[in-house]
């Protein structure tokens, strides 16, 4: 996500750092490149216009132009403006203010509403709530069975009572929730197109009967600025309170995400980051702004470690790195842990651009080959990889069934992991804060 924008911003920042002191012309030229990058990523042109105007005003402040590091100050301004455009500080999903709390998902056919509803139920359950999934999609024959299975998989309640109309469904679900002391109702709805007048009128009726506290539109992150008129059409019949973007782990340019809050005036609540039931996360604007400008997302990375119950192990590895005792046993353990939190490339994406070479991509299959290499070493070699000379490498390569070049690649990766672990250990000492300001 945002890869083309990140690359374009990186080129702009490199140019700013080479110039030293900046003039108004330098800033205008840099913002012209930023504008092209945003429009190229299919960000809504009105959002781009507002963003550039706001950023230019902030960059022309005397404190920026006369700063000892004006290039860094411009990056800081862009980070702050991107955070504002994406929704501002925060990002905690929905807040349940009373019981029962009613949530309704809307969107196009095939947008992933039903699956997303199951993911949301699991996430709310982890927060300590007691969700009830309600099968309100009458247009797709398999929707009822799909939602029922998702409820089983997430171990949450499902309303499967008899009903012949929407009114009966909603009344029955409400009684069921009160009887079972369930605190949040999650309603699935039929997918529809904004040009289907009849279905949109039916959605308006459902909204009046259900009276949702949150109406979230489910959008595909890959549809670009078309998300804006689509969301506006739904907002007219079922007033939206926010959005959930699916396929956030795709190579989408991110135009829809960058446009949504500014254009619709409603926050992005959650993002789908994979196909599994647990792959729904809160949308935190400052994290994504930080990644776009090259600051990385170490908070998000460490959160994933915490959720995988490996933070203590990561901290232990960091201490080993700092004391010079990080060895290939530790690398093997880290490869296993990284697989549990999304893989090597997802981890690299979360690091500041100054740490990871531009365009760095790792073959996820390397992890298995690296572990085979480590398993073919002696205890002494694992604890002290500096002794690996040419003859030792040839012996290990034969044992692991790989080429010697693979061993050299692994040793380079070992150095990269050492740097990553050192950063994790320095986080609370300021080592992972936004650099240079």
KEGU-213205 format. One record per residue (C-alpha): y, z, x; residue in three letters; residue number from 1. Coordinates in steps of 0.25 Angstrom, whole numbers. Layout:
+-------+-------+-------+-----+-----+
|     Y |     Z |     X |  aa |   i |
+-------+-------+-------+-----+-----+
|     Y |     Z |     X | ALA | NUM |
...
+-------+-------+-------+-----+-----+
END
This chain:
+-------+-------+-------+-----+-----+
|     Y |     Z |     X |  aa |   i |
+-------+-------+-------+-----+-----+
|     0 |     0 |     0 | UNK |   1 |
|    14 |    -3 |     5 | UNK |   2 |
|     9 |   -10 |    17 | UNK |   3 |
|    19 |   -22 |    17 | UNK |   4 |
|    30 |   -13 |    14 | UNK |   5 |
|    26 |    -3 |    25 | UNK |   6 |
|    25 |   -14 |    36 | UNK |   7 |
|    39 |   -20 |    32 | UNK |   8 |
|    45 |    -6 |    32 | UNK |   9 |
|    39 |    -4 |    46 | UNK |  10 |
|    45 |   -17 |    51 | UNK |  11 |
|    59 |   -13 |    46 | UNK |  12 |
|    57 |     1 |    53 | UNK |  13 |
|    54 |    -5 |    66 | UNK |  14 |
|    66 |   -14 |    66 | UNK |  15 |
|    75 |    -2 |    62 | UNK |  16 |
|    69 |     6 |    74 | UNK |  17 |
|    72 |    -5 |    84 | UNK |  18 |
|    87 |    -5 |    80 | UNK |  19 |
|    91 |     9 |    83 | UNK |  20 |
|   104 |    11 |    76 | UNK |  21 |
|   105 |     4 |    62 | UNK |  22 |
|   116 |    -4 |    56 | UNK |  23 |
|   118 |    -7 |    41 | UNK |  24 |
|   113 |   -21 |    44 | UNK |  25 |
|   100 |   -16 |    50 | UNK |  26 |
|    98 |    -7 |    38 | UNK |  27 |
|   100 |   -19 |    28 | UNK |  28 |
|    91 |   -28 |    36 | UNK |  29 |
|    80 |   -17 |    36 | UNK |  30 |
|    81 |   -15 |    21 | UNK |  31 |
|    81 |   -30 |    19 | UNK |  32 |
|    67 |   -30 |    25 | UNK |  33 |
|    63 |   -18 |    17 | UNK |  34 |
|    67 |   -25 |     4 | UNK |  35 |
|    59 |   -37 |     8 | UNK |  36 |
|    47 |   -28 |    11 | UNK |  37 |
|    48 |   -21 |    -3 | UNK |  38 |
|    50 |   -34 |   -11 | UNK |  39 |
|    38 |   -40 |    -3 | UNK |  40 |
|    30 |   -28 |    -8 | UNK |  41 |
|    34 |   -32 |   -22 | UNK |  42 |
|    43 |   -19 |   -24 | UNK |  43 |
|    51 |   -21 |   -37 | UNK |  44 |
|    64 |   -28 |   -32 | UNK |  45 |
|    73 |   -18 |   -40 | UNK |  46 |
|    66 |    -7 |   -33 | UNK |  47 |
|    68 |   -14 |   -19 | UNK |  48 |
|    83 |   -16 |   -22 | UNK |  49 |
|    85 |    -1 |   -26 | UNK |  50 |
|    77 |     4 |   -14 | UNK |  51 |
|    85 |    -5 |    -4 | UNK |  52 |
|    98 |    -1 |    -9 | UNK |  53 |
|    95 |    14 |    -9 | UNK |  54 |
|    89 |    13 |     5 | UNK |  55 |
|   100 |     5 |    11 | UNK |  56 |
|   110 |    15 |     6 | UNK |  57 |
|   102 |    27 |    12 | UNK |  58 |
|   101 |    19 |    25 | UNK |  59 |
|   115 |    16 |    27 | UNK |  60 |
|   118 |    31 |    27 | UNK |  61 |
|   126 |    34 |    40 | UNK |  62 |
|   115 |    45 |    44 | UNK |  63 |
|   105 |    33 |    44 | UNK |  64 |
|   113 |    23 |    52 | UNK |  65 |
|   118 |    33 |    62 | UNK |  66 |
|   105 |    41 |    64 | UNK |  67 |
|    98 |    42 |    77 | UNK |  68 |
|    86 |    35 |    71 | UNK |  69 |
|    92 |    26 |    60 | UNK |  70 |
|    79 |    18 |    59 | UNK |  71 |
|    71 |    31 |    55 | UNK |  72 |
|    82 |    35 |    46 | UNK |  73 |
|    80 |    21 |    38 | UNK |  74 |
|    65 |    23 |    37 | UNK |  75 |
|    68 |    37 |    32 | UNK |  76 |
|    77 |    32 |    21 | UNK |  77 |
|    67 |    21 |    17 | UNK |  78 |
|    56 |    32 |    16 | UNK |  79 |
|    65 |    40 |     7 | UNK |  80 |
|    69 |    28 |    -2 | UNK |  81 |
|    54 |    23 |    -3 | UNK |  82 |
|    50 |    37 |    -7 | UNK |  83 |
|    61 |    37 |   -18 | UNK |  84 |
|    57 |    23 |   -22 | UNK |  85 |
|    43 |    28 |   -23 | UNK |  86 |
|    46 |    40 |   -32 | UNK |  87 |
|    52 |    50 |   -23 | UNK |  88 |
|    46 |    63 |   -17 | UNK |  89 |
|    33 |    69 |   -23 | UNK |  90 |
|    22 |    62 |   -30 | UNK |  91 |
|    13 |    72 |   -37 | UNK |  92 |
|     7 |    64 |   -48 | UNK |  93 |
|     9 |    69 |   -62 | UNK |  94 |
|    13 |    83 |   -65 | UNK |  95 |
|     6 |    90 |   -77 | UNK |  96 |
|    16 |    98 |   -84 | UNK |  97 |
|     9 |   102 |   -97 | UNK |  98 |
|    -5 |   102 |  -103 | UNK |  99 |
|   -11 |    92 |  -108 | UNK | 100 |
|    -4 |    82 |   -99 | UNK | 101 |
|    -5 |    68 |  -103 | UNK | 102 |
|    -6 |    56 |   -94 | UNK | 103 |
|    -8 |    41 |   -98 | UNK | 104 |
|   -11 |    29 |   -88 | UNK | 105 |
|    -6 |    15 |   -92 | UNK | 106 |
|    -6 |     2 |   -85 | UNK | 107 |
|   -12 |   -12 |   -85 | UNK | 108 |
|   -26 |   -16 |   -87 | UNK | 109 |
|   -34 |   -14 |   -74 | UNK | 110 |
|   -24 |    -5 |   -68 | UNK | 111 |
|   -34 |     6 |   -65 | UNK | 112 |
|   -29 |    16 |   -76 | UNK | 113 |
|   -42 |    21 |   -79 | UNK | 114 |
|   -47 |    24 |   -65 | UNK | 115 |
|   -33 |    29 |   -62 | UNK | 116 |
|   -34 |    39 |   -73 | UNK | 117 |
|   -47 |    44 |   -68 | UNK | 118 |
|   -41 |    46 |   -54 | UNK | 119 |
|   -29 |    53 |   -60 | UNK | 120 |
|   -38 |    63 |   -68 | UNK | 121 |
|   -45 |    66 |   -55 | UNK | 122 |
|   -32 |    69 |   -47 | UNK | 123 |
|   -27 |    78 |   -59 | UNK | 124 |
|   -40 |    85 |   -58 | UNK | 125 |
|   -38 |    88 |   -43 | UNK | 126 |
|   -24 |    93 |   -47 | UNK | 127 |
|   -31 |   104 |   -56 | UNK | 128 |
|   -29 |    97 |   -69 | UNK | 129 |
|   -40 |    94 |   -80 | UNK | 130 |
|   -38 |    79 |   -84 | UNK | 131 |
|   -44 |    72 |   -97 | UNK | 132 |
|   -46 |    57 |   -96 | UNK | 133 |
|   -43 |    49 |  -109 | UNK | 134 |
|   -49 |    35 |  -111 | UNK | 135 |
|   -38 |    28 |  -118 | UNK | 136 |
|   -41 |    14 |  -113 | UNK | 137 |
|   -46 |     7 |  -125 | UNK | 138 |
|   -45 |    -7 |  -119 | UNK | 139 |
|   -55 |    -7 |  -108 | UNK | 140 |
|   -70 |    -4 |  -112 | UNK | 141 |
|   -74 |     3 |  -100 | UNK | 142 |
|   -61 |    12 |   -99 | UNK | 143 |
|   -67 |    23 |  -106 | UNK | 144 |
|   -80 |    24 |   -98 | UNK | 145 |
|   -72 |    22 |   -85 | UNK | 146 |
|   -63 |    34 |   -88 | UNK | 147 |
|   -74 |    42 |   -92 | UNK | 148 |
|   -81 |    40 |   -79 | UNK | 149 |
|   -68 |    43 |   -71 | UNK | 150 |
|   -68 |    56 |   -79 | UNK | 151 |
|   -82 |    59 |   -75 | UNK | 152 |
|   -79 |    55 |   -60 | UNK | 153 |
|   -66 |    64 |   -60 | UNK | 154 |
|   -73 |    75 |   -67 | UNK | 155 |
|   -62 |    76 |   -78 | UNK | 156 |
|   -62 |    76 |   -93 | UNK | 157 |
|   -63 |    63 |  -101 | UNK | 158 |
|   -60 |    62 |  -116 | UNK | 159 |
|   -72 |    54 |  -122 | UNK | 160 |
|   -70 |    58 |  -136 | UNK | 161 |
|   -71 |    49 |  -148 | UNK | 162 |
|   -58 |    42 |  -152 | UNK | 163 |
|   -55 |    29 |  -160 | UNK | 164 |
|   -40 |    28 |  -156 | UNK | 165 |
|   -30 |    32 |  -146 | UNK | 166 |
|   -25 |    43 |  -155 | UNK | 167 |
|   -39 |    49 |  -156 | UNK | 168 |
|   -41 |    47 |  -141 | UNK | 169 |
|   -28 |    55 |  -137 | UNK | 170 |
|   -30 |    66 |  -148 | UNK | 171 |
|   -44 |    68 |  -144 | UNK | 172 |
|   -41 |    68 |  -129 | UNK | 173 |
|   -30 |    78 |  -131 | UNK | 174 |
|   -39 |    88 |  -139 | UNK | 175 |
|   -49 |    86 |  -128 | UNK | 176 |
|   -40 |    90 |  -117 | UNK | 177 |
|   -35 |   102 |  -124 | UNK | 178 |
|   -49 |   107 |  -128 | UNK | 179 |
|   -53 |   105 |  -113 | UNK | 180 |
|   -40 |   111 |  -107 | UNK | 181 |
|   -37 |    98 |  -100 | UNK | 182 |
|   -23 |    97 |   -95 | UNK | 183 |
|   -21 |    82 |   -92 | UNK | 184 |
|   -25 |    70 |  -101 | UNK | 185 |
|   -26 |    56 |   -94 | UNK | 186 |
|   -26 |    44 |  -103 | UNK | 187 |
|   -31 |    30 |  -100 | UNK | 188 |
|   -25 |    19 |  -107 | UNK | 189 |
|   -28 |     4 |  -109 | UNK | 190 |
|   -23 |    -5 |   -99 | UNK | 191 |
|   -13 |   -15 |  -104 | UNK | 192 |
|    -3 |   -26 |  -100 | UNK | 193 |
|    12 |   -24 |  -102 | UNK | 194 |
|    12 |   -38 |  -110 | UNK | 195 |
|     1 |   -32 |  -120 | UNK | 196 |
|    10 |   -27 |  -131 | UNK | 197 |
|    -1 |   -22 |  -139 | UNK | 198 |
|    -7 |   -13 |  -128 | UNK | 199 |
|     7 |    -8 |  -124 | UNK | 200 |
|    10 |    -4 |  -138 | UNK | 201 |
|    -4 |     3 |  -138 | UNK | 202 |
|     0 |    10 |  -125 | UNK | 203 |
|    13 |    15 |  -131 | UNK | 204 |
|     5 |    21 |  -143 | UNK | 205 |
|    -4 |    28 |  -133 | UNK | 206 |
|     8 |    34 |  -126 | UNK | 207 |
|    14 |    39 |  -139 | UNK | 208 |
|     0 |    46 |  -143 | UNK | 209 |
|    -3 |    51 |  -130 | UNK | 210 |
|    11 |    55 |  -125 | UNK | 211 |
|     8 |    55 |  -110 | UNK | 212 |
|    15 |    64 |  -100 | UNK | 213 |
|    12 |    54 |   -90 | UNK | 214 |
|    10 |    39 |   -92 | UNK | 215 |
|     6 |    33 |   -79 | UNK | 216 |
|     5 |    18 |   -76 | UNK | 217 |
|    -6 |    13 |   -67 | UNK | 218 |
|    -2 |     2 |   -58 | UNK | 219 |
|    -9 |    -6 |   -48 | UNK | 220 |
|    -1 |    -5 |   -35 | UNK | 221 |
|    -4 |   -19 |   -31 | UNK | 222 |
|     4 |   -26 |   -43 | UNK | 223 |
|    18 |   -25 |   -36 | UNK | 224 |
|    31 |   -25 |   -44 | UNK | 225 |
|    24 |   -29 |   -56 | UNK | 226 |
|    21 |   -15 |   -58 | UNK | 227 |
|    35 |   -12 |   -62 | UNK | 228 |
|    37 |   -21 |   -75 | UNK | 229 |
|    22 |   -17 |   -78 | UNK | 230 |
|    26 |    -2 |   -78 | UNK | 231 |
|    39 |    -4 |   -85 | UNK | 232 |
|    31 |   -11 |   -97 | UNK | 233 |
|    22 |     1 |   -98 | UNK | 234 |
|    33 |    11 |   -97 | UNK | 235 |
|    40 |     5 |  -109 | UNK | 236 |
|    28 |     8 |  -118 | UNK | 237 |
|    22 |    20 |  -111 | UNK | 238 |
|    33 |    27 |  -103 | UNK | 239 |
|    27 |    29 |   -89 | UNK | 240 |
|    28 |    42 |   -80 | UNK | 241 |
|    23 |    36 |   -68 | UNK | 242 |
|    13 |    26 |   -61 | UNK | 243 |
|    -1 |    26 |   -54 | UNK | 244 |
|    -3 |    15 |   -44 | UNK | 245 |
|   -17 |    11 |   -41 | UNK | 246 |
|   -22 |     3 |   -29 | UNK | 247 |
|   -13 |    11 |   -20 | UNK | 248 |
|   -23 |     9 |    -8 | UNK | 249 |
|   -22 |    -6 |   -10 | UNK | 250 |
|   -13 |   -15 |     0 | UNK | 251 |
|    -3 |   -17 |   -11 | UNK | 252 |
|    12 |   -19 |    -7 | UNK | 253 |
|    16 |    -7 |   -15 | UNK | 254 |
|    28 |   -14 |   -23 | UNK | 255 |
|    24 |    -8 |   -36 | UNK | 256 |
|    23 |     6 |   -30 | UNK | 257 |
|    36 |     5 |   -23 | UNK | 258 |
|    43 |     0 |   -36 | UNK | 259 |
|    37 |     9 |   -47 | UNK | 260 |
|    46 |    22 |   -46 | UNK | 261 |
|    59 |    15 |   -44 | UNK | 262 |
|    57 |     4 |   -55 | UNK | 263 |
|    50 |    12 |   -65 | UNK | 264 |
|    56 |    26 |   -63 | UNK | 265 |
|    42 |    33 |   -64 | UNK | 266 |
|    34 |    39 |   -52 | UNK | 267 |
|    21 |    34 |   -46 | UNK | 268 |
|    11 |    45 |   -49 | UNK | 269 |
|    -2 |    42 |   -42 | UNK | 270 |
|    -8 |    31 |   -34 | UNK | 271 |
|   -22 |    26 |   -34 | UNK | 272 |
|   -27 |    25 |   -19 | UNK | 273 |
|   -42 |    21 |   -21 | UNK | 274 |
|   -53 |    18 |   -30 | UNK | 275 |
|   -59 |    32 |   -31 | UNK | 276 |
|   -56 |    42 |   -42 | UNK | 277 |
|   -49 |    51 |   -32 | UNK | 278 |
|   -40 |    40 |   -27 | UNK | 279 |
|   -27 |    43 |   -34 | UNK | 280 |
|   -16 |    50 |   -27 | UNK | 281 |
|    -2 |    54 |   -30 | UNK | 282 |
|    10 |    45 |   -27 | UNK | 283 |
|    19 |    51 |   -16 | UNK | 284 |
|    31 |    42 |   -14 | UNK | 285 |
|    35 |    48 |     0 | UNK | 286 |
|    21 |    46 |     5 | UNK | 287 |
|    21 |    31 |     2 | UNK | 288 |
|    36 |    30 |     7 | UNK | 289 |
|    32 |    36 |    20 | UNK | 290 |
|    20 |    26 |    22 | UNK | 291 |
|    29 |    14 |    19 | UNK | 292 |
|    39 |    18 |    30 | UNK | 293 |
|    29 |    22 |    40 | UNK | 294 |
|    29 |    37 |    39 | UNK | 295 |
|    14 |    38 |    34 | UNK | 296 |
|     8 |    47 |    24 | UNK | 297 |
|     2 |    58 |    31 | UNK | 298 |
|     4 |    68 |    19 | UNK | 299 |
|    -5 |    59 |    11 | UNK | 300 |
|   -15 |    57 |    22 | UNK | 301 |
|   -16 |    72 |    24 | UNK | 302 |
|   -17 |    74 |     9 | UNK | 303 |
|   -29 |    65 |     9 | UNK | 304 |
|   -35 |    73 |    20 | UNK | 305 |
|   -33 |    86 |    12 | UNK | 306 |
|   -39 |    80 |     0 | UNK | 307 |
|   -52 |    76 |     8 | UNK | 308 |
|   -52 |    90 |    13 | UNK | 309 |
|   -50 |    86 |    28 | UNK | 310 |
|   -36 |    91 |    31 | UNK | 311 |
|   -41 |   103 |    39 | UNK | 312 |
|   -50 |    93 |    47 | UNK | 313 |
|   -38 |    84 |    49 | UNK | 314 |
|   -30 |    95 |    54 | UNK | 315 |
|   -41 |   100 |    63 | UNK | 316 |
|   -42 |    85 |    69 | UNK | 317 |
|   -27 |    85 |    71 | UNK | 318 |
|   -28 |    98 |    79 | UNK | 319 |
|   -39 |    92 |    88 | UNK | 320 |
|   -30 |    80 |    90 | UNK | 321 |
|   -18 |    88 |    94 | UNK | 322 |
|   -27 |    97 |   104 | UNK | 323 |
|   -34 |    84 |   110 | UNK | 324 |
|   -47 |    88 |   104 | UNK | 325 |
|   -48 |    76 |    94 | UNK | 326 |
|   -61 |    69 |    97 | UNK | 327 |
|   -70 |    58 |    90 | UNK | 328 |
|   -78 |    69 |    82 | UNK | 329 |
|   -64 |    71 |    75 | UNK | 330 |
|   -62 |    56 |    74 | UNK | 331 |
|   -75 |    55 |    67 | UNK | 332 |
|   -72 |    66 |    57 | UNK | 333 |
|   -58 |    60 |    54 | UNK | 334 |
|   -65 |    46 |    51 | UNK | 335 |
|   -73 |    53 |    41 | UNK | 336 |
|   -61 |    60 |    35 | UNK | 337 |
|   -53 |    48 |    35 | UNK | 338 |
|   -63 |    41 |    27 | UNK | 339 |
|   -62 |    52 |    16 | UNK | 340 |
|   -47 |    50 |    15 | UNK | 341 |
|   -46 |    35 |    13 | UNK | 342 |
|   -49 |    29 |    27 | UNK | 343 |
|   -42 |    26 |    40 | UNK | 344 |
|   -32 |    15 |    35 | UNK | 345 |
|   -27 |    25 |    23 | UNK | 346 |
|   -25 |    35 |    34 | UNK | 347 |
|   -18 |    26 |    43 | UNK | 348 |
|    -9 |    22 |    31 | UNK | 349 |
|    -4 |    36 |    30 | UNK | 350 |
|     0 |    37 |    44 | UNK | 351 |
|    15 |    34 |    49 | UNK | 352 |
|    16 |    20 |    54 | UNK | 353 |
|    20 |    26 |    68 | UNK | 354 |
|     6 |    31 |    70 | UNK | 355 |
|    -2 |    19 |    65 | UNK | 356 |
|     0 |     5 |    71 | UNK | 357 |
|     6 |    -5 |    61 | UNK | 358 |
|    -5 |   -12 |    53 | UNK | 359 |
|   -16 |    -2 |    57 | UNK | 360 |
|   -28 |    -4 |    49 | UNK | 361 |
|   -42 |     2 |    52 | UNK | 362 |
|   -55 |    -4 |    48 | UNK | 363 |
|   -61 |     7 |    40 | UNK | 364 |
|   -75 |     4 |    45 | UNK | 365 |
|   -71 |     8 |    58 | UNK | 366 |
|   -73 |    23 |    54 | UNK | 367 |
|   -88 |    21 |    53 | UNK | 368 |
|   -89 |    14 |    66 | UNK | 369 |
|   -80 |    24 |    73 | UNK | 370 |
|   -89 |    35 |    68 | UNK | 371 |
|  -101 |    27 |    73 | UNK | 372 |
|   -94 |    26 |    87 | UNK | 373 |
|   -92 |    41 |    87 | UNK | 374 |
|  -106 |    44 |    83 | UNK | 375 |
|  -111 |    36 |    95 | UNK | 376 |
|  -103 |    45 |   105 | UNK | 377 |
|  -108 |    57 |   112 | UNK | 378 |
|  -101 |    71 |   109 | UNK | 379 |
|   -93 |    70 |   122 | UNK | 380 |
|   -88 |    56 |   118 | UNK | 381 |
|   -84 |    61 |   104 | UNK | 382 |
|   -76 |    73 |   110 | UNK | 383 |
|   -69 |    65 |   121 | UNK | 384 |
|   -68 |    50 |   118 | UNK | 385 |
|   -59 |    48 |   130 | UNK | 386 |
|   -72 |    47 |   138 | UNK | 387 |
|   -77 |    35 |   131 | UNK | 388 |
|   -78 |    25 |   142 | UNK | 389 |
|   -83 |    10 |   141 | UNK | 390 |
|   -98 |    14 |   143 | UNK | 391 |
|   -97 |    25 |   133 | UNK | 392 |
|   -91 |    16 |   123 | UNK | 393 |
|  -102 |     5 |   125 | UNK | 394 |
|  -112 |    16 |   122 | UNK | 395 |
|  -105 |    21 |   110 | UNK | 396 |
|  -103 |     7 |   105 | UNK | 397 |
|  -118 |     4 |   106 | UNK | 398 |
|  -121 |    17 |    98 | UNK | 399 |
|  -111 |    14 |    87 | UNK | 400 |
|  -114 |    -1 |    86 | UNK | 401 |
|  -100 |    -5 |    89 | UNK | 402 |
|   -92 |   -12 |    99 | UNK | 403 |
|   -84 |    -4 |   110 | UNK | 404 |
|   -71 |    -9 |   104 | UNK | 405 |
|   -74 |    -1 |    92 | UNK | 406 |
|   -75 |    12 |   100 | UNK | 407 |
|   -61 |     8 |   106 | UNK | 408 |
|   -56 |     6 |    92 | UNK | 409 |
|   -61 |    20 |    88 | UNK | 410 |
|   -55 |    27 |   100 | UNK | 411 |
|   -41 |    21 |    96 | UNK | 412 |
|   -43 |    26 |    82 | UNK | 413 |
|   -47 |    39 |    88 | UNK | 414 |
|   -33 |    39 |    94 | UNK | 415 |
|   -26 |    35 |    80 | UNK | 416 |
|   -34 |    47 |    73 | UNK | 417 |
|   -29 |    56 |    84 | UNK | 418 |
|   -15 |    53 |    81 | UNK | 419 |
|   -17 |    54 |    66 | UNK | 420 |
|   -23 |    68 |    67 | UNK | 421 |
|   -12 |    72 |    76 | UNK | 422 |
|    -2 |    68 |    65 | UNK | 423 |
|   -10 |    76 |    55 | UNK | 424 |
|    -9 |    88 |    63 | UNK | 425 |
|     6 |    87 |    65 | UNK | 426 |
|    10 |    85 |    51 | UNK | 427 |
|    14 |    99 |    48 | UNK | 428 |
|    22 |    99 |    61 | UNK | 429 |
|    30 |    87 |    57 | UNK | 430 |
|    22 |    77 |    63 | UNK | 431 |
|    20 |    69 |    51 | UNK | 432 |
|    33 |    70 |    44 | UNK | 433 |
|    42 |    58 |    42 | UNK | 434 |
|    45 |    53 |    57 | UNK | 435 |
|    58 |    54 |    63 | UNK | 436 |
|    66 |    61 |    52 | UNK | 437 |
+-------+-------+-------+-----+-----+
END
